[in-house]
Structure formats: structure tokens, C-alpha cells
Amino acid sequence: MFVKLNDRVYLNAERITRIKIDEVQDGIRVRFYEGQVQVAKSHTFESVDAAQKWIEKTMNQK
């Protein structure tokens, strides 16, 4: 199943093995992995809570 990350990127959710929320210099980012390889990352968020809500909303698309 593909989920829409943004206007240009769709992610094959069936192949994602790990989702990680990282604190980086410019804010909080969500990173998506297939095994050990990072395949996508999100825009920046103000807080971890906002990132978690975005993950739940994005990954539950039908």
C-alpha cells in the first residue's frame, strides 16, 4: 500500500521496517527505513508530539 508523504513523494508502506523520530539542527524529522537503508524523510516539526500525530495520520491513509 502506498501512502502520500507530500505533494511529490509516495511511500510503499509495506516495505518500511522502521520509522524513527530524530532531533536535528533545524527541528524534528521523521525518517523511514527499509532495513538499514533510509529511504525517505519528512519535513521538520516543532515537537516530537506533532511528529507522532503526523505519523499516525499519514500511515493510516487508505
N, C-alpha and C positions, 0 to 999 in steps of 0.2 A: 504494500500500500504506500502510495506517495503522499507526503504531506507538504504543504506550501510553507517555506520558511520566510520568503519575502517575495517581492514582485518578480524576481528572476530566477529564484532557486527552489527546486522541489527536491525533497529528500526521500529516499527509499527507506521507510521506517523499519521494514523487515530485516534490513541488513545492519542496523545500528546495534552495536553491542554495549555501548557505554555512552552516557551523557554526563558531562562534567561542568559544574559552575565554577569559573575561575575569576579571581580578582586580579585585574590587570591595571596598568597605569591610568588608562582613561575610563575605568569603571568596572562593571561586572559583565562578563561574557559567558555564553553557554557554548560549549564545544561538543561536537558529535564525532564519535569514533566507530570505525569498523575494525575490530581487533585492536591493534596498537596504532593504527593509522588514523589521524584526524582527517575527516572528510568535509567538515563544514563548521562554521562558527556563526554566532548570532551578532546582532547589533549590540550596543552597550546598554546596560541597565543601571539605574540609580542604586538598587539594593538587591540582595540575594532573594528576598521575598518576591519582588517584582519579576525576577528571572524565573523563579519556581512557578509562579502563576502563568507566565508566558509558555513555559514548557508544557504544563498541563493543558492549556488551551490549544497549543499547536499540535501536540502529539495525539490529541483526542479528536482531530478532524475526521470527518467521514467523507 
